[in-house]
Amino acid sequence: MDPIETPSPEQLAARMPAAAKDDLLEWDTSGDLPAYLGRVVSQEIPIENILNPDPRIQITDDKPLNEYFLLRQVGLSWH
């Protein structure tokens, strides 16, 4: 129940394979991966800003409804 610690941009860059680094920087003109990652992680949106403030409305994953929505609507099921 502890929050997940977000690694620093330098730690993220150090953990990435070379091909992933190249892919990320393909469209970035600076060539500075930690700076690029810093810009990305600095734009995190707190979950409190997204969730409905009404405490009666809860998000759960015990009955997911988004997977195979169209197939369920036309009557196909695998259970």
C-alpha positions, -999 to +999 in steps of 0.1 A: +000+000+000+030+023-004+032+047-034+055+036-062+085+058-063+091+075-096+127+071-108+146+102-118+150+110-155+186+099-153+176+066-137+150+060-164+175+067-191+201+044-176+176+015-175+165+018-211+179-003-239+198+015-266+171+009-293+145+024-270+167+055-264+172+059-301+134+056-308+125+082-281+151+107-294+142+102-331+121+133-332+138+153-304+164+177-316+182+181-283+196+146-282+195+148-244+175+118-232+174+127-194+161+162-203+135+147-227+123+122-200+123+150-174+098+169-196+077+138-199+075+129-162+071+165-151+037+165-168+022+139-146-014+145-136-023+137-100-050+110-099-071+132-076-075+156-105-091+129-127-113+109-103-148+120-096-150+138-062-182+119-052-170+092-028-199+069-038-184+066-073-155+041-072-132+027-099-127-010-096-112-037-118-133-066-105-157-065-134-140-050-165-164-040-192-142-024-218-125-056-232-143-071-262-172-047-259-183-051-295-182-089-293-203-089-261-228-066-277-234-090-306-238-119-283-204-136-284-189-148-252-161-171-240-174-179-205 
